């Protein structure tokens, strides 16, 4: 049986190196996790998640901060592919969309998606992240 981790792992999916750096710093400085993995593409992140498909017991509770505007495959492509992962992985992952988009269509589509727990605005504010964790993270 999987033990609940004291802190979840964090996965950051964003093509902006500055955002990745700042978001990792916020997570670490706030003491929210010691494990923060960054991916600059949806494909690389999906490859990482796929490494657990045959060993779902080793998958830890994870918070994914997902940018919507990515080249090649966007955040919605990630959500569509991630939804096909084993239930243990999907059920133990919270997806927080992290976006600076003003596109109401993207925001509505994000709110409506079953895998999206919440939407956070860029630039990420530590208090907003802590509130989202309190509201949507693992109980």
N, C-alpha and C positions, 0 to 999 in steps of 0.2 A: 504494500500500500504506500502511496506517495505521501511523504511528509510535507506539511506546509512550510515553505521557506519563511524566515523572518522577514526578509525583503524580497520582492519579486525581482526577476531579471528585467532589464530594459533593452528593447531593440529600437534603434532609431533608423528610420528609412527616409533619407533626404539627399538630394544631389548637391546641396550647398554645404561646403566644408565649414564655413563659419558657423552656420546654424548647428551642424553636428557637434562642433567643438563647444559652442555655448550651451547647448542642451545637455551634453554630457557633464559639463562643469556644474550646471545647476543641479542635476540629479545627484552627483557625488557630493557637492558642498552642502546640500540639504540632507545628506545622509539617507537618501531614499533607496539606494542600492549600491552594491560594490561591483555588480556585473552589468556593464553597459556595452553593448555591441552596436556598431554603426555600419550601415550599408548605404552605398551611394546609388544603388539601383534596386528595383523590385526583384529582378531576376536573382541577384545575389542573396537577397533576404529570403526569397522562396527556397533557394538552394540550402540555406542554413536550416530553415524549418524542416525541409525534407530529410535532413540527416536524422531526425527523430522518428520517422515513420515506422521503422522496424524496432524501435526501442522507446516507445512512448513513456515507459516508466521513468526514464531518466530526464524527461522534460519537466522543467520547473515552471512555476507560475511566472507569467511574463506580461509586461506592459509594452505595447508597441506604439510608438509615436510615429505616425504615418503622414508624410507630406502628400498632398494630392497631385501637385504639378511636378511630375517627373518625366524625363525623356524616355522614349521607347515604350515602356510600360508605366502607366500612371497609378495613382493610389487606388482607383476603382478596379484596375486590372489586378492589383495585389489582392484586394478583397475577394474578387471572383475566384482567383486561384487558391487563396488561403482557405476559402470555404470548403474546398475539396480535400483538405488535410484530415487526418484521423480526428475523431471527435475529442479524444483526450487532449490533443494539441489545441484545437479550437476552443474547447471549454476552459482551458487553463491559460487563455490569452485574452487580455483586454486590449482593444484597439481604440486609441485616442487619435483622431485626426488632428493634425497640427498644420494650420494653413493660414496664409495671408490673403487668400482669395476673397474677392468681393463678389464673385459670381454666385448669384442666388440659386442658380440651377445646381451648382456643385454643392452648395451648403444644404439645400433641400435633399439632394440625392444622398448626401452623407448622413443626415438625420434619419432618413428613411431606411438606410441599410442595416440589416439585422446584426451585423458584426461590429458596427461602430457604437461604442459606448458613449463617447462625447466628442465634442469639437472644441479644440483650444486654438486660440489665435496666436499667430506669430507677431511680434517676438514673444516667446514663452516667458511667462512670469511665474516665479517659484510658488507664489500663493495660489495661483490658478491650478497649477499642477497638483499641489497638495490637496486642494479641494476636490479635484477630479479623482484623486486616489481615494480620498475619504468616501466620496459618493459612489464610485464605480468599481473599485478594486475588490479583491477577494475578501470574503468575510470569514 
